[in-house]
Amino acid sequence: MPAKKEPAVTVASPELNDESVRDYLKQHSDFLQRHPDMLDFLHVSHASGSAVSLVEKQVTVLRERNIEMRQRLNALTANARHNDKLYEQTRRLVLALLDAESLPELCGTFTRAMHEDFEVEHASIILFGDRHKAPAGVRIESGERARIEIGALLRGRKALCGPLRTEELNYLFPEAGAVGSAAVMPLLNGEEVGVIAVGSSDAHRYSSSMGTLFLQHIAEVLVRLLPRLGVGPGS
């Protein structure tokens, strides 16, 4: 007796949808490489409303990425040029400060370089001590008054940038008129011996997000030079 024929068993194929196609292409990333003819059948809507082939879309994406990379490269190049210029200006300033043989010459060198080389609108260097002993061209104020006028700026013992209170700006730049923003760095040698500041009429020129490494570096140089010119704790 012939064996009874079993009915054919079929396995239902999973429903084909966007997600399953997406998963398949992720698992078979060389699909289009193996079937290049499919590139002519795949189209992507363009912003203009027309449809473009996948190849054209890839070319557009690569062109946009190329433009973006060029922009980044240009920004990096410009930043590098700016840093090179800042380094050279700083080097010249440090050498000039080292050559100063008197307190007026030191302060004059600082403010002149800020204006002429760094194109800073307002620059100030204030030393703390007996104002009656201040030589010509040097601004010396008592530490007590400084703490009253700009105590909040000194308290952190680090550089601060941004818009300041009118009273603080008037103390730092008494003859400057309207100052929109400033960067301030205390001169520290165990204790506060002074402060340096740069200011601008532009309220956005100095902001809390900008770097202060340059100002800190100049302050450190000044602090090391001041004692040999008779300025420091107990002087």
Steps between C-alpha positions, in 0.01 A plus 500: 500500500654824393595743775265779563628822350557764765375850419773749415598716794564864422657752730338836489748771404520789741318807386727732302500852639730799536652371820581155361658653187699735717623213720592294194706781348676557832593133515600492131680831454649381169157445343523795261856408415381154397197642318618837355207503255272579796654845534307612193170389656548662841401864522510755777283808515693823463423816693368651178235227483652308209639149535868420448674167476689361796829562318411866451398521866832350607687749284304785659569371852871462426512852353332643810740311726791630295378857543459444873849354531647793306325742733637317803850497348479872426388566859789293638747679271368840604519401866856377455600830337335690785686293760830551318442875496400501868809300591730742316332804659524339844867414446581860409307631800675266745842599366410869527378452858825323588694800369308750716731658758243697697141471614376777264676330210342165589147640523548710188623200305196298600238762410677604179520139376134443581397802292745475210575130456187332634262777386330514840277805549558540873781358711576553866760384751434590863741420781403489867689703756548858617365720225701794629818316402389438143755617241381688193321276253419232759159451660520377858188459712452372852402137531211601725344719234554232237312247710213746538482587131584167333500250786279257307754493216790430734329242716531216250874565450468417130420668169143616438346607169170658408284804573578652840318738734529867416683566828757233417557633150537856626765383747693299243473752216429840658562698180364254244138609480255226399648152534278209402707202614836425658748229596663530844789308655630552858877519548574245770825460691386326815242775526348746255758755390294647219275432205516527122195554280408546137169643384290565193203715407352181347292321762573167330875542449588331829270218611506234769557233234826640365843371597711691751833319458669804343394735778610250764839462333564876490389530863749229603783681321411832665481342844853366461635836386331726755708399807827609338338840446391527862143379474371207702376390840644721768652751254 
